[in-house]
Amino acid sequence: MTFNFRFFISWILSAVVMFTLFYVWHGYFLNDFKRINFPIVWFVTFAAITYLIFGAGIYFLYESQPLKKIRNFITRGLVCGVIAGFSLFMISTIINISLTKHLSLNHLMVDCAWQMAEQTIGALVVVAFKIFIHEPNHENA
């Protein structure tokens, strides 16, 4: 894998889209940001850095050898997003990162579905730029 224009644009825009979805979901829809016990600027800054890491991770997962066996770009993106979202959900649940004090089974199921949807959308951004950015010396699939 090479670090080219396609990588950087896919990575950054994927991270921006996932961060925006996160911000809208937790900030506006669930109104979770009111429960944060430290400055919101810190939270948003750390979240932005985290989503940059997620964006790069999704790109690397998408380009991994096991997923390259899936020849269809869209299918590979969907699989990549579901794997990334479920993995993120498991990690955040295990180390108890939540903005909700009382976790119920329903909350966990909605959170899992949301994480998978959010990361799948991020992976589809990677797919879109992988398809639409033409580089003369790019690798196939």
Stockholm file with secondary structure:
# STOCKHOLM 1.0

chainA/1-141         MTFNFRFFISWILSAVVMFTLFYVWHGYFLNDFKRINFPIVWFVTFAAITYLIFGAGIYFLYESQPLKKIRNFITRGLVCGVIAGFSLFMISTIINISLTKHLSLNHLMVDCAWQMAEQTIGALVVVAFKIFIHEPNHENA
#=GR chainA/1-141 SS CCCCHHHHHHHHHHHHHHHHHHHIIIIIISCGGGGCSSCHHHHHHHHHHHHHHHHHHHHHHHTSHHHHTCCCHHHHHHHHHHHHHHHHHHHHHHTTCCSCSSCCHHHHHHHHHHHHHHHHHHHHHHHHHHHHCCCTTCCCC
#=GC SS_cons         CCCCHHHHHHHHHHHHHHHHHHHIIIIIISCGGGGCSSCHHHHHHHHHHHHHHHHHHHHHHHTSHHHHTCCCHHHHHHHHHHHHHHHHHHHHHHTTCCSCSSCCHHHHHHHHHHHHHHHHHHHHHHHHHHHHCCCTTCCCC
//
